[in-house]
Amino acid sequence: MELNKIYLGDAYELIKQVPDKSVDLIYTDIPYDYTNGCGGGGFLKSPARKKLYIETIGKFDKGINWSILDDFVRVCKHIYIYIWCSKEQIPYLLNYFVTERNCFFNILVWCKTNPTPFAKNTFLPDLEYCLVFREKGTKLNDGYKLKSKWYLSGTNVEDKKNFGHATIKPCDLVERHIALSTQEGDVVLDPFSGSGTTALACKHLKRNYVGFEIDKKYWENSCKRLQGENIHGELNLFDI
């Protein structure tokens, strides 16, 4: 499998082609699992919003097949993994990596100053969670500014428009995490590549990357993004 390439295909199949203990870091934004739908209450009563939810966030809310975690562990030289996930997925991940694999962990948060108004009988969706799991012997690089566990910004609407992906994460935040946990020339794997943010961050930081993306449109957009092009996405849920 070539480095510095995003592959079009199913992560559950493609990861089988990654050799054992060949990856320095996994950094990925897995498909979320929302046990209570999107938590929006009356927000989705609008037919237009409901349609857009299905077309955007709806394709990311079915969760993942947890068996892929065994492959995550297999391909890592040492367990060192960043996983963006929904609140509902945190207990399973903690059990797998901390209880069963005896890893250290941290919970990092992206705090949004302008969250979408999903707030009927629930808290605002103003936090996103990134869990970090690392095996004994792995290290964090020096850098005071890299080590903050929180990141404050508005929802990155322009990124969503430019690159056509509803759950894109801020590239500077991803760069912070990768700079903290890898060295130049290391290999970073993103099995759910989406808009290609992990790959782009690696390119900026002189890290090698491998990505997998099953959606052809997102794959095409991410390849263009790596070449420096903006992809103007269609209207999505966050514009309403």
C-alpha positions as CSV (number, residue, x, y, z in Angstrom):
1,M,0.0,0.0,0.0
2,E,1.5,3.3,-1.1
3,L,2.1,6.2,1.3
4,N,0.6,9.7,0.9
5,K,-2.5,8.5,-0.8
6,I,-6.2,8.4,0.0
7,Y,-7.8,5.1,-1.2
8,L,-11.4,4.8,-2.4
9,G,-13.0,1.9,-0.7
10,D,-14.3,0.2,2.4
11,A,-12.1,0.8,5.5
12,Y,-13.1,-2.6,6.9
13,E,-11.6,-4.3,3.8
14,L,-8.7,-1.9,3.0
15,I,-7.2,-2.0,6.5
16,K,-6.6,-5.7,6.0
17,Q,-4.0,-4.7,3.5
18,V,-2.0,-2.6,6.0
19,P,0.9,-4.6,7.4
20,D,1.2,-5.4,11.1
21,K,2.9,-2.7,13.2
22,S,3.5,-0.4,10.3
23,V,1.6,2.7,11.5
24,D,2.9,5.3,14.0
25,L,-0.5,7.0,14.7
26,I,-4.1,6.5,13.8
27,Y,-6.1,9.7,13.6
28,T,-9.7,9.4,12.6
29,D,-13.2,10.7,12.9
30,I,-15.4,7.6,13.0
31,P,-19.1,7.5,12.0
32,Y,-21.0,8.7,15.1
33,D,-23.7,6.8,16.8
34,Y,-26.6,8.9,18.2
35,T,-28.9,6.8,20.3
36,N,-31.4,9.6,20.5
37,G,-31.3,10.7,16.8
38,C,-29.7,14.1,16.4
39,G,-31.1,15.4,19.7
40,G,-32.8,18.3,17.9
41,G,-36.4,18.0,19.2
42,G,-38.5,20.3,17.1
43,F,-35.6,21.4,15.0
44,L,-36.2,18.7,12.4
45,K,-40.0,19.3,12.1
46,S,-39.2,21.5,9.1
47,P,-39.3,19.1,6.0
48,A,-36.3,21.0,4.5
49,R,-34.2,20.5,7.6
50,K,-35.2,16.9,7.9
51,K,-34.3,16.2,4.3
52,L,-30.9,17.9,4.7
53,Y,-30.3,16.0,8.0
54,I,-30.7,12.7,6.1
55,E,-28.5,13.8,3.3
56,T,-25.7,15.2,5.5
57,I,-25.5,14.2,9.2
58,G,-27.8,11.2,8.6
59,K,-25.2,9.3,6.7
60,F,-22.7,9.7,9.6
61,D,-25.0,8.7,12.6
62,K,-25.1,4.9,12.2
63,G,-21.9,4.2,14.2
64,I,-19.2,1.6,13.2
65,N,-18.5,-2.1,13.4
66,W,-16.3,-2.2,16.5
67,S,-14.4,-5.2,15.1
68,I,-12.2,-2.7,13.2
69,L,-10.6,-1.7,16.5
70,D,-8.7,-5.0,16.5
71,D,-7.2,-4.0,13.2
72,F,-6.4,-0.5,14.6
73,V,-4.3,-2.3,17.3
74,R,-2.8,-4.7,14.8
75,V,-1.4,-2.1,12.5
76,C,0.0,0.3,15.2
77,K,3.6,-0.1,16.1
78,H,2.4,0.8,19.6
79,I,-1.2,1.7,20.4
80,Y,-1.4,5.5,19.7
81,I,-4.9,6.5,18.5
82,Y,-7.0,9.7,18.3
83,I,-10.7,9.0,17.7
84,W,-13.4,11.6,17.3
85,C,-16.6,10.1,18.4
86,S,-20.1,10.8,19.8
87,K,-20.8,10.9,23.5
88,E,-22.7,7.6,23.2
89,Q,-19.5,5.8,21.9
90,I,-17.2,6.9,24.7
91,P,-18.0,4.0,27.1
92,Y,-17.3,1.3,24.6
93,L,-14.0,2.9,23.6
94,L,-12.9,3.4,27.2
95,N,-13.7,-0.3,27.9
96,Y,-11.9,-1.6,24.9
97,F,-8.7,0.5,25.1
98,V,-8.4,1.2,28.9
99,T,-10.0,-1.9,30.5
100,E,-9.0,-4.5,27.9
101,R,-5.8,-3.0,26.5
102,N,-4.5,-1.1,29.5
103,C,-3.9,2.1,27.6
104,F,-3.6,5.6,29.0
105,F,-6.3,8.0,27.8
106,N,-7.4,11.6,27.6
107,I,-10.6,13.2,26.4
108,L,-10.0,16.3,24.3
109,V,-12.9,18.7,23.4
110,W,-13.7,21.1,20.6
111,C,-15.8,23.8,22.2
112,K,-18.0,25.6,19.7
113,T,-19.1,29.2,20.3
114,N,-22.0,29.0,17.8
115,P,-23.6,25.6,18.1
116,T,-26.6,24.6,16.0
117,P,-29.9,25.0,18.0
118,F,-30.5,21.4,18.9
119,A,-31.7,22.3,22.4
120,K,-35.3,21.1,23.1
121,N,-35.1,19.3,26.4
122,T,-31.3,18.7,26.0
123,F,-28.0,20.5,26.3
124,L,-26.6,22.4,23.4
125,P,-24.4,20.4,21.0
126,D,-21.5,22.7,21.7
127,L,-18.8,20.0,22.4
128,E,-17.2,17.4,20.2
129,Y,-15.1,14.7,21.8
130,C,-11.8,13.3,20.7
131,L,-10.4,10.4,22.7
132,V,-6.7,9.7,22.8
133,F,-5.4,6.2,23.6
134,R,-1.8,5.4,24.0
135,E,0.2,2.4,25.1
136,K,2.9,2.6,27.8
137,G,6.1,3.8,26.3
138,T,4.5,6.3,23.8
139,K,5.4,9.9,24.3
140,L,4.0,13.4,23.8
141,N,6.3,15.9,22.1
142,D,7.3,19.1,23.9
143,G,5.2,22.2,23.2
144,Y,3.1,24.0,25.8
145,K,0.6,25.3,23.2
146,L,0.1,21.8,21.7
147,K,-0.9,20.2,25.0
148,S,-4.2,22.0,25.7
149,K,-7.1,19.5,26.0
150,W,-9.7,22.1,24.7
151,Y,-10.0,24.1,21.5
152,L,-12.4,27.1,21.2
153,S,-13.8,28.3,17.9
154,G,-17.0,28.8,16.0
155,T,-18.5,26.1,13.8
156,N,-16.3,26.0,10.7
157,V,-19.1,26.8,8.2
158,E,-16.7,28.0,5.5
159,D,-14.7,24.7,5.6
160,K,-18.0,22.8,5.2
161,K,-18.9,24.9,2.2
162,N,-15.5,24.9,0.6
163,F,-14.9,21.1,1.0
164,G,-18.4,19.7,0.8
165,H,-18.3,17.7,4.0
166,A,-20.7,18.2,7.0
167,T,-18.5,16.9,9.8
168,I,-15.1,18.4,8.8
169,K,-12.8,19.3,11.8
170,P,-10.6,22.4,11.9
171,C,-7.3,21.6,10.2
172,D,-5.2,23.6,12.7
173,L,-6.6,21.6,15.5
174,V,-5.8,18.3,13.7
175,E,-2.3,19.6,13.0
176,R,-1.9,20.4,16.7
177,H,-2.7,16.8,17.7
178,I,-0.5,15.2,15.0
179,A,2.4,17.5,15.8
180,L,2.1,16.6,19.5
181,S,2.2,12.8,18.8
182,T,4.4,12.2,15.8
183,Q,7.8,13.0,14.2
184,E,8.6,14.1,10.7
185,G,8.4,11.0,8.4
186,D,6.1,9.0,10.7
187,V,3.1,7.2,9.1
188,V,-0.4,8.4,10.1
189,L,-3.5,6.3,9.1
190,D,-7.0,7.7,8.8
191,P,-9.4,4.8,8.0
192,F,-12.4,7.2,7.7
193,S,-10.8,10.0,5.8
194,G,-13.9,12.1,4.9
195,S,-12.8,15.5,3.7
196,G,-9.1,14.6,3.9
197,T,-8.2,16.8,6.9
198,T,-5.8,14.3,8.4
199,A,-4.0,13.9,5.1
200,L,-3.7,17.6,4.7
201,A,-2.4,18.2,8.2
202,C,0.2,15.5,7.6
203,K,1.2,17.1,4.3
204,H,1.7,20.4,6.1
205,L,3.8,18.7,8.9
206,K,5.9,16.5,6.7
207,R,4.3,13.3,8.0
208,N,3.3,10.4,5.7
209,Y,-0.3,9.5,5.5
210,V,-2.7,6.8,4.3
211,G,-6.4,7.4,4.1
212,F,-9.5,5.4,3.3
213,E,-12.8,6.8,2.1
214,I,-15.8,4.9,0.9
215,D,-17.9,7.8,-0.5
216,K,-16.7,8.6,-4.0
217,K,-17.7,12.3,-3.9
218,Y,-15.9,12.9,-0.6
219,W,-12.8,11.0,-1.9
220,E,-12.7,13.1,-5.1
221,N,-13.1,16.3,-3.1
222,S,-10.4,15.3,-0.6
223,C,-8.0,14.5,-3.5
224,K,-8.7,17.9,-5.0
225,R,-8.2,19.5,-1.6
226,L,-4.8,18.0,-1.3
227,Q,-3.9,19.7,-4.6
228,G,-5.0,23.1,-3.1
229,E,-8.5,23.4,-4.6
230,N,-11.6,24.5,-2.9
231,I,-14.7,22.4,-3.5
232,H,-17.8,24.5,-3.0
233,G,-20.3,22.1,-1.3
234,E,-24.0,22.3,-1.5
235,L,-26.2,23.8,1.1
236,N,-26.2,21.7,4.3
237,L,-27.7,21.5,7.7
238,F,-25.3,24.0,9.2
239,D,-26.4,26.8,6.9
240,I,-30.0,26.7,8.1
